Amino acid sequence: MTGKIAIQGELGSYSHEACRNARHDMEVLPCSTFEDVIEAVRSGAADQAMLPVENSTYGRVADSHRLLPHSGLHIIDEAFVRVHINLLAVPGAKLEDIREAKSHLVLLPQCGEFLRKNNIMGRVSPDNARAARDVAAAGDIHTAALASELAGEIYGLDVLEKKIEDRGDNTTRFLIMSREPDTTRRGAHGMITSFVFQVRNIPAALYKAMGGFATNGINMTKLESYMVDGSFTATQFYADIDGHPDDANVQLAMDELSYFTTNVEILGVYPADNGRF
């Protein structure tokens, strides 16, 4: 596959690493914000988007989830990156020289134990790869970045310590999105269908809406709620289920769902990635 894939953040970010793993033959287009990533694909400046949606330590990436239902794009794949956080510094620096480490707000708590043990102060940066770039540009032996080894390669930094994250299972899930859907059956581990829906404002509406998935033997792997337009009474839900919309049991469940909802929108149909297992 050729073309461009848009990411949020700088080259060397974990989104860039996800592209190397899942879309290694596509050119990476860095963007400042998640909104810019989506607009790059909508405008044709990029062919696909790589968006992080959840981390096993930190939880869901709120900005991505907020934008998904209104993006106009379709999920065509998922990808998983084992997030190894590394202490990167300019050549010649040693661990005992480091007084502060820069990284994204999400990454800093993920290696809090290491920072406390080594008396290193965490400093917030807009992006972990941006932190690596800034550390390289400053040339200060007392300042390090918390980022991927890929960022170290790109910006010429030494890895002082590898894999300093507190949890050994730290993983981020990404969704790959495009302007056109792809509902073809593919992959070795079955299909995932992602959708959003809004329940009617009646008692037990969510319980009744979910009943069709249970009675039809469908595994729902994710269910998350959102506030709609700032309202405390209107709730939208995001769901992932195992199966394809053409499966008979999925059709029955979705038909039952429609009775108790005001809106159902399928965001994507895509193969389950081996990383989830």
Secondary structure in CASP SS format (residue, H / E / C, confidence):
PFRMAT SS
TARGET T0000
AUTHOR 0000-0000-0000
METHOD secondary structure of the structure
MODEL  1
M C 1.00
T C 1.00
G C 1.00
K E 1.00
I E 1.00
A E 1.00
I E 1.00
Q E 1.00
G C 1.00
E C 1.00
L C 1.00
G C 1.00
S C 1.00
Y H 1.00
S H 1.00
H H 1.00
E H 1.00
A H 1.00
C H 1.00
R H 1.00
N H 1.00
A H 1.00
R C 1.00
H C 1.00
D C 1.00
M C 1.00
E E 1.00
V E 1.00
L E 1.00
P E 1.00
C E 1.00
S C 1.00
T C 1.00
F H 1.00
E H 1.00
D H 1.00
V H 1.00
I H 1.00
E H 1.00
A H 1.00
V H 1.00
R H 1.00
S H 1.00
G C 1.00
A C 1.00
A C 1.00
D C 1.00
Q E 1.00
A E 1.00
M E 1.00
L E 1.00
P E 1.00
V E 1.00
E E 1.00
N E 1.00
S C 1.00
T C 1.00
Y C 1.00
G E 1.00
R E 1.00
V C 1.00
A H 1.00
D H 1.00
S H 1.00
H H 1.00
R H 1.00
L H 1.00
L H 1.00
P H 1.00
H H 1.00
S C 1.00
G C 1.00
L C 1.00
H E 1.00
I E 1.00
I E 1.00
D E 1.00
E E 1.00
A E 1.00
F E 1.00
V E 1.00
R E 1.00
V C 1.00
H C 1.00
I C 1.00
N E 1.00
L E 1.00
L E 1.00
A E 1.00
V C 1.00
P C 1.00
G C 1.00
A C 1.00
K C 1.00
L H 1.00
E H 1.00
D H 1.00
I C 1.00
R C 1.00
E E 1.00
A E 1.00
K E 1.00
S E 1.00
H C 1.00
L C 1.00
V C 1.00
L C 1.00
L H 1.00
P H 1.00
Q H 1.00
C H 1.00
G H 1.00
E H 1.00
F H 1.00
L H 1.00
R H 1.00
K H 1.00
N C 1.00
N C 1.00
I C 1.00
M E 1.00
G E 1.00
R E 1.00
V E 1.00
S C 1.00
P C 1.00
D C 1.00
N H 1.00
A H 1.00
R H 1.00
A H 1.00
A H 1.00
R H 1.00
D H 1.00
V H 1.00
A H 1.00
A H 1.00
A H 1.00
G C 1.00
D C 1.00
I C 1.00
H C 1.00
T E 1.00
A E 1.00
A E 1.00
L E 1.00
A E 1.00
S C 1.00
E H 1.00
L H 1.00
A H 1.00
G H 1.00
E H 1.00
I H 1.00
Y H 1.00
G C 1.00
L C 1.00
D E 1.00
V E 1.00
L E 1.00
E E 1.00
K C 1.00
K C 1.00
I C 1.00
E C 1.00
D C 1.00
R C 1.00
G C 1.00
D C 1.00
N C 1.00
T E 1.00
T E 1.00
R E 1.00
F E 1.00
L E 1.00
I E 1.00
M E 1.00
S E 1.00
R C 1.00
E C 1.00
P C 1.00
D C 1.00
T C 1.00
T C 1.00
R C 1.00
R C 1.00
G C 1.00
A C 1.00
H C 1.00
G C 1.00
M E 1.00
I E 1.00
T E 1.00
S E 1.00
F E 1.00
V E 1.00
F E 1.00
Q E 1.00
V E 1.00
R C 1.00
N C 1.00
I C 1.00
P C 1.00
A C 1.00
A H 1.00
L H 1.00
Y H 1.00
K H 1.00
A H 1.00
M H 1.00
G H 1.00
G H 1.00
F H 1.00
A H 1.00
T H 1.00
N C 1.00
G C 1.00
I C 1.00
N C 1.00
M E 1.00
T E 1.00
K E 1.00
L E 1.00
E E 1.00
S E 1.00
Y E 1.00
M E 1.00
V E 1.00
D C 1.00
G C 1.00
S E 1.00
F E 1.00
T E 1.00
A E 1.00
T E 1.00
Q E 1.00
F E 1.00
Y E 1.00
A E 1.00
D E 1.00
I E 1.00
D E 1.00
G C 1.00
H C 1.00
P C 1.00
D C 1.00
D C 1.00
A H 1.00
N H 1.00
V H 1.00
Q H 1.00
L H 1.00
A H 1.00
M H 1.00
D H 1.00
E H 1.00
L H 1.00
S H 1.00
Y H 1.00
F C 1.00
T E 1.00
T E 1.00
N E 1.00
V E 1.00
E E 1.00
I E 1.00
L E 1.00
G E 1.00
V E 1.00
Y E 1.00
P E 1.00
A C 1.00
D C 1.00
N H 1.00
G H 1.00
R H 1.00
F C 1.00
END
